[in-house]
Amino acid sequence: MVRLLLTFVLLCLAGGAYAQSTANLSGSVPDNRRLTYLYALDFGGSSQSWTLNSSLNTNASSGLIVRLIDIDALAASAATNPTAINEASVLGSGTASATLNGTYAGVHYFAVEIETAQGVTASDYTGTITAGVGTVSFIKQDQFVLTATGLKLAVDRFAFWDRTVPQNSTIASSLELDFGGSSQTVFIRLEGVGTNIQKIEFIDTTGGTGNVLATFSNPTAGQVTSVPLTHSGKATLRINVQSSVTASGSASWTINAPTQISMSLVGASDSGGGGDNKCSTQEGGNAWLLLFGLGSAALVCTRLRRTA
């Protein structure tokens, strides 16, 4: 009998990592803001198929846009319309539901982005993010003003930049990437789009050297790539945006980092969201949570240009 009880307990503990896990989301998103929630999902030591869903309801006439993002898959993707992002929207009161699936082992990060769909008023939202397997845990939440120019950061994994560039000039921005104490190789996703822009150049400047990771020349239709980086400790990136010699231009770029590393302003330990976090949020769930342009480029360009 004791052996049977012990076997039952071990099976329950082993099966706990595979049970459905849910976190609650509720609050209000102002017009012209993007809220970003970061979650970690622990799939355990064995590779397994998973499905993740974020379903949010609103009563507002301004509607809701919900994006569910697989951060690791996005960082490693050079696709213009990546399957690592699933977006859903509703133009008035109703429910927006986004879903992703895949196969993972270990801990991976996911993000939920929330915006209004139309109009100039805020939208309430209430709902859940639910994993069919694995343990889901809330990490942090950020927000920024979509029309604010310059550099905007969200949940240490997304960097957005946009502004005008005077004729025949270059504007440089810098980011710091924390790889931790051990050397590791990760992929980061680079996106860029611009008008009257000669080039957008992404440069690894760690240790004072300049290693060009990617150059987007005349990126009117938008360009995207994913590049490997190998470092330990703090690494630095510089992004140069050079306008046309004959006219001023405007540009936007985005960098996505994976689970293993975090991004911040140079010299800052925590970038935050580039703004005050005053939205109303509520996190909850089961007991586990207590522990933790072009048609093909439409989604990419929408995500870039909505920050402009």
N, C-alpha and C positions, 0 to 999 in steps of 0.2 A: 504493500500500500504506500509506504514512504517513497519507494522508488517511482511509483506511478505519479504521485503528487509532484515529486521533483521534476520528472519528465514534463509534466503539464506546465509547471512554472517556467521551465526553460523554453518550451515551445512558445508560450505567451510572450516572454521577453524577446525572443528571436523574431516573432511575428509582429511585434509592436512597430518596428521600423518600416514595415510594409503596409500598415493600416492607413486609411484615408486621414488626411490632416487638413484642417481649415483654419484660416484667420479671417476675422471680421474687418471690414472697412466701412467707415462712415464719416461724413463731414460735409464741407462745402468748398467748391472750387470757384474763385472769382473769375470773371471775364479777364482775358489777357494774361492768365497765369497757367503754368504747368506744374502740377504736383507729381512728385516721383516717390514711390515707395520701393524700398529694397528689401528683398527676402532671401534667406538661405534655405535650401532644401537639402536634407541629408538623406541620400538614397541607400546608405549602408555600404558594406564592403563588396557586395556582388553587383554586377551590372544588371539593370532591370529596366523594362519599359515603363514609361510614366506618361501621365496626362495631367496638365495643369490648366485650370480655368479661373478666370476672374470675371465675375458677373456682378454688375452694379446697376442699381435702379435709381432713377431720378424723377422728381415730380415737377421739374423746372421746364419752362417753355424754351429755355436756351439749350436744352439737351445736354448730351454728354459724349465725349470721345474717350475711349479706353484702349490703351495699348499694353499688351503683355509681351515682355521681352526676355528671351533667353540670352543672358549676358555673355556667356562663354561662346555660344554658337554665333552670336552677332559679331563678337570681336574677331573670330576666326573666318568670317565670311567676307568675300569680295563681290558678292552678288549685289546688283543694283536694287533688286526687290527681294530682300532676304526673307527666308521662311522663319528666321529667328524672331521676327516681329509679327504679331497678329493684332490687327486693329479692328475695333467695332465702334459704331456710333449710333446714336439715336437723336433725331432733330427736335424732339420735344419730350414730354414725359414718357417714360418707358424704361426698357432694360437694354444695356449694352453688354455683350458677353464675348470675351476673347479667349481662345484656347490654343495651347501649344502641346506638342508631344515629342517624345524622343526616347533615347536609351542612355542612362547614366549610372555611374557608381560614385560614391563619395559625396562631397558637398559642392553644390553649384549655386550661383546667385541668379536671381530673377528680379525683374523690375516691373512695376505697374505705373504707367503714366496716365494722368487724368487731366482733361481740359474741357471747357465748354465747347459745344458744337456750333453755336450761332448766337446772334444777339449780343447785348451788352450787359446782361445781368448774370449773377452767380448761379451755379447749379448745385443743388444738394445731391448727395449720393449716399447710398447704403448698399452693402452687399458683402461678398466674400471672395477670397482667393483660396482655391481648394486643390490639393494634390491627391491624385488617386492612390499613390504610394509615396513613401518617404515622409520625413518630418519637416514641416514648414515653420520657419521662425522669422519674425520681423527683426530687421537690422536697424534701419533708419529711414527718415523721410525728409525730403527737401522740396523747395519750390523756388521758381523764379518768374520774372515778368517776361513774357514772350517778346515784346517789342523793345526791351532794353538792349542797347547795343554793347559791343565789347565782349568780354569773356564771361561765360556763365558756366557754373559747375553744378552737377547733380549727383548725389549719393556716392561721390568719389569714383564713379565709373564712367561718367559722361562729361565731356567738355564741349561746349558750343561757343562759337565766335562768329560775329557778323558786324560789319560796319562799312562805311564808304572809305575809299582809299584815294587820296589826292592824285592828280595826274603825275605820272613819271616818278612815283615814290614807292617805298616799301614800308609796310608796318609789320613789326615783329611782336610775337607773344611767346611766353614760355610757360611750361608746365613741369611739375616734378612728379615722378612715378616711383612709388615705394615697392621694391621687389622683395623686401624682407632680408633676413640674415644669410640665406643660402642662394647661390646662383640658380636661376631657373630661366627657361625659355618660354615665352608666351607670345601670342599673337594679339596685335591691336588693329582695330579697324579705323581707316582714315577716309573721310569723305570731304569733298569740296565742290563748290559751285560759285560762279562769278560772272559778272558782266564787265567788259572792258578790263579784264584781269589778265595780265601776261602769264603769271604763274602763281601757284600756291605750293610752297616747298616745306616739307616736314623733315626736320634734321635732328638726329640724336647728337646732343652736345655734351654728353656725360664725360667728365674728366677733362673738359676743355677742347676735345676734338670735335670735328664736324663730320658726321656720317649721314649723308642724305638718304632718307628712307623712301621717299616718294616725291615726285614732282608732277603736279597737275598743270599742264600747259593749256591756256585758253579754255578753261573749264565751263564754257557757257551752258552745256547740257548737263553738267554734273559728272564727277568722276569719283570712283571708290576703289580702294584696295585694302588688303590685309597684309601686314608685314610682321615677321618674327623679331623679337627683341630678347637678348640674353644679358642679364645683369644680376647683381646682388646689391642690396642697399638702395640708395637713392640714385635715380637716373633723371636726366633732364632732357626735355624736348624743346626745340624752338620751331615756331611756325612762321614763315615769312610769306606775306601776301604782297605781290608786286603788281601795280597797276600798269595800264597801257602808257606808252610814252606820249600819246596824243590826246588822252582824255582821262578824266577821273573814272573810277570804277566802284563797284560794290561786290562784296564777297561774303560767303559763309563757309565755315568748316566745322566738322565734328570729329571727335576722337572717342572711341569706345574701348575701355579697358576690361579685361576679364576678371573673374573671381579672385585670382591669386594676387593681384596688385591693386593699389589705389592711386588715384590722381589728386593733386592739390596744386595750389599756387606755389611758386618757388619759395621755399622757406617756411611754408605753412604746414602744420601737422594735420589740419582738418579743414578742407575747403568749404564745407557747408554747401548751401544751395545758391549762394550769391544773393541772398535776400533774407528777410525776416520770416520765420516759420510761424505764422499766426493762424494757419488754417486749423479747423477743428478736426481732430482725428480720434479714432478709437481702435485699439488693437485687442484681439481676443481670439478664442479658439478652444481646442481641446486641451487636455492636460499636458500634452507635449509642449505647447507653446509657453507654458510657464518656465520651461528650461531654455528656452532659446530666443519742267521739262518734258522727258521722254516717257512714253507709256510704261515701259518696263522699269523706269526710275521714278515713278510717281510717288511711291511711299517714301523713298529716300529724300527726294526734293521737298516733299511736303514737310517732313520732319525737320529738314534744314531750314526751310524758308519760313516756317511758323515761328522760328526764333528770331527772325529778322525784323 
